[in-house]
Amino acid sequence: MIEIFDNLLPKYVLKDIQEYYFSPFCEWNYQDNITVNYHQRDSQDQSGLGSFGFNIGLFDSENLQHNPSYVGILSRSILYAAKTKVEEIYNGSYRLVRARADMTVYNPEKHMHSIHTDLEYFGEPIKHITCIFYMNDSDGCTTIFDRDGTTLLKEIEPVENRLLVFDGRLPHVGFSPTKNKNRVLININFMEENDFQEFRRKLEY
């Protein structure tokens, strides 16, 4: 299941968030490879010059805590709105397990980042829901594949205030923008309570 929701937040709420995210005061963290924590599925070398990006941790997957800084608090309306949509779609109770903001910047070569899934256990994707909230209009589609990573299922254009929701076990990939200065999104992961408790027990072994 791949779902798209436009106009997720009221415009005045989104404007406040955007003003900070795109200001000189927002403290982005440089990453030499924006998908460094993900399992790389494609055979191409994605460690080249174009793989860099910037991120902000919004919810710590290890300590299960929100980022207490201003940007973390400001972003919670997005996380809560995404959680509401996920629970409506899947008719259940879901727990936030990970969230971070990502920024990639202009690259004339249309750089493709690593094909990946967000949450894995010993290299195998685990059951979870992935949400992507697009902060601004840009190019650089999110491309989603089937479970074996060979068949393209959907390409989603980054549109301001758009939420993408899909089965997190589906491999996906993003591209750096070639027509815009930046592409900013928030990547969010949820798990059902039972799946979450089982996953936590596995990590303790």
N, C-alpha and C positions, 0 to 999 in steps of 0.2 A: 504494500500500500504506500503510495506517494501522494501526499496532500499539500496543497498550496493555499495559504490564506493571505490575502492582501489587506492592507490598512489595519494591521494588528492593533496598533496603539492609537489613541486619540492624537491628533496632529500637534496639539500644544505640548503633550508629554514627549512625543518624539523630538520636537524642536529643542526642548531643554537638554535632552540626552545628546543630540547631535552637536549642539553648541559646545558642549564640553569635549566630546570625543574628537572633534576637529579643531580644537583650540591648542595653543602652545602649552597649556597647563596639563594636558593629558599625558601621563607618563607611560609611554609604550616601551616594551622590552624587546630589544633586538634578538632575533633568532637566526642563526646561520642557515638553518633549514626549518622552515615553518611547520613541517610535518615530522620533525625529528622524533617525537614520541609515538609515532604511528608505525604499524607494521607495513612495510613496503611490499606491494604485490606485483608491481609491474617490473618488467625485465630491464627497463631503461635506467641508466644512471641519473638519479634526480638530485645529486649532490653538487651540481654545478652552480655557477654564479647566480642564476635566476631563482634559486630555491629559497632565498632569504625572505624574511618577513618580520613582522612585529606582533606581539601579543600582550594580553593582560589577563591574568588569572582572575576569574570572577567567583568560582566555587572550587574549593580544594577537594579533589577526589579522595585523598588519603585521610585527611582530618574531617572531611564532610562539613566544612565551614565556609560561609560566605566571606568574600573579601571585605574587610571592614572599612576600607578607604572610601573616599567620596565617590570614585567611579564605580566601585562595587555596589554601594548603596543606590546610586543613581540607576544602575542597570537592573536592579531587582524587579522592576516593573515588567521588563522584558522576560525575565525568567519565570515570573509568576503567570504572565499571560500565556507563555508557551506551555507551561504545566497544565493550565486550564484547558487548552486546546487538545493536548495529548489525552487527558482524562476523558474529554468529551468523545474523541475519536475512538479510543480503545475501551471506553466504558469500564474504567478501573481506577485504582489508586496507584499513582506513580511517584517515585522518589527522585529528586534531583541528585545526580551523582557527580556531575562534572560540567563546568561551563568556563569558557574563555572567549575573549574578543581577539579577532585576528585581523591584521592589515597586510595586504600585499600592495605593491606599488607598480607604477607604469613600467612595462617591459615591452619594447617593440617586437620582441620575438614570440609573443604569445606563449610564454613559458607554462608548461603543464607541471604541476606539482605531483607528489607521489600519490598513486591510487592506494586507498587505505580504508580501514574501518576504525572507529574511534576507540572501542573497548574490546580487548581481547584477553584470553587466558592461554598462555603457552602457545601463542601464535594463531589461535583459533578465535574467530569472532564470537562474542557471547551475546545473549539475547538482551537487546536494549533498543530504545528509540532515540534517534538522532533528530535534532531540530537545528535549523540554520535560520537566523534572523539577519536580514540584509539591512544594514544601516544607511546605505546610500545607493543611488542609481549608478550603475557602472556596467562595464562589460567584464567578461571572464566568467563564463557559465560554470555552475556546478553540474557535473556529469555523474549520473548514477548508473551502475551496472547491475546485472543479475548476480546471484550468489557466487557463481563460479568466475565472475569478473570478465566474461567474454562478450556478453550481449549488452549493448547500450539500451537502457530502459527509458531514460528521460534526461533532457538538458534543461536546466532552470536558469533563467536570466536573473542577475542581481537587480532587484527593484526595491527602492526605498520602502521600508515598513512592511516587507513581505516576510512571511514565515513559511519555511519548508519543513515538512514533517515526514519521516520515512523510517522503515525498518533499519536499525543501525547495523544489521549484519550485511547489508548491501554495500559492496565497495563503491567508493565515490572519490571524486577528484575535483579540484578547483584550478583555475587558470589565472595568472596575473593579468591585469588589464592592459590593453594595448591602445585604448582610446581615452582613458581617464587617468587622473593622477593616482588614484587609489581605489581599492575595493575593501570595504570594511564590513565585517559580519561578526555575529556572535554564534558560536558553536555550543550547543547544549545537549546533554545526554541524560535520559531518564531510564529508570528500571522499575518494573513491578516489585512490590515489597518482597514477595517470596523469592523472586529471582535475585533481588539485591542481597537478601540474607544468605542465600546459597553462595553467591559470589564472594561475599565477605568471609564466609567460612573457608572457602577454597584458598583465599589469600593468606589465611592464618597458618596454613600447613607449610 
